[in-house]
Amino acid sequence: MNENKSYQGNQGLVEWSKWISGISLFSASGCVGVLVSKGVGEKNIINIKLAIVFFLVSIVVAWLIQLAIAMQEQNSSFGDGRKPPSQLLLKSLIALEILMFLLSCFYLARWVWKFPAAKPAQEIMSPDTTKPDSAGLNSGKPDSIKRDSIKRDLVKNNLLKREATRREAARRNITRLNKPKPDSDTVKPVKTDTGRSY
C-alpha cells in the first residue's frame, strides 16, 4: 500500500513536471519570438531576457526531476540494494522548479506591465503638438507619425501638381479650339508661272 502511494505520488510529480516543461517551453518560445521582432523597448528588454532564462532553467529542472523519479523507480524495482536518489534531492529540485517558474512568470508579467501602450489618436493629435517647427515637422509627434505626415504631404503636393498640369492643358486646348479657323472660301488662289490660278 505504501509502495502504491509512493508510485502514484511519483507519477503525479512526473505529470506536473511535464506540464511545467510544456508551459515553460511555449512561453519561452513566445518570448523569443517577441524579442526577435521589434516589440521590445530598450528599457524593458532585461525583463523579457530574464523571463526567457528562468523559463529555460525551469525546463531543465523539470527534466532533472523526471530523471530522478525514473531512476528512483528503476532502482526500487530491481531491489539490488543500491540507494535511490535521496528524497531531499527530489524535494530541493521541486522547490527549485517552482521558484524558477514563478520568477519567469514574474519577469514576464513585469515586461507586460511596462510594455509601452499606443496612445489614443486624440492625444497624438492634440492641438499643442500640431504646430510645425522650423523644419516644417511636428516636433511633438513620434517619428512614425512624422514620416506618415511627410508622406501624406508629398502625395498631396503631387496630386495638386498633377491637377494643375491637367487644368493648364485643358485651358490650352480650350483656347486652341476657340481660335477661328480659316475658311476655305477666304483662301487666296495661288498663281503659277503659267499665269493660271489654282
Residue pairs with C-beta under 8 A, 6 or more apart in sequence:
3 76
7 73
10 69
10 72
10 73
13 65
13 69
13 90
13 94
14 65
14 66
14 69
14 70
17 62
17 63
17 65
17 66
17 97
18 62
18 66
20 58
20 59
20 62
20 97
20 101
21 58
21 59
21 62
21 63
23 101
24 55
24 56
24 58
24 59
24 62
24 101
24 104
25 55
25 59
27 51
27 55
27 104
27 108
28 51
28 52
28 55
28 56
28 59
28 104
31 48
31 51
31 52
31 55
31 108
32 52
34 40
34 48
35 45
35 48
35 49
35 52
40 48
40 111
41 115
41 116
43 114
44 111
44 114
44 115
44 116
47 107
47 108
47 110
47 111
47 114
48 107
48 108
48 111
50 103
50 104
50 107
51 104
51 105
51 107
51 108
51 111
52 104
53 104
54 100
54 101
54 103
54 104
54 107
55 100
55 101
55 104
57 100
57 104
58 97
58 100
58 101
58 104
61 93
61 96
61 97
61 100
62 97
64 93
65 90
65 93
65 94
65 97
68 85
68 89
68 90
68 93
69 90
71 84
71 85
72 84
72 85
72 90
75 82
75 83
75 84
76 84
124 141
124 142
124 145
126 140
128 140
129 138
129 139
129 140
129 141
130 138
130 140
130 141
131 138
131 140
132 138
133 139
137 146
137 149
137 150
138 145
138 146
138 149
141 149
189 197
189 198
190 197
190 198
191 197
192 198
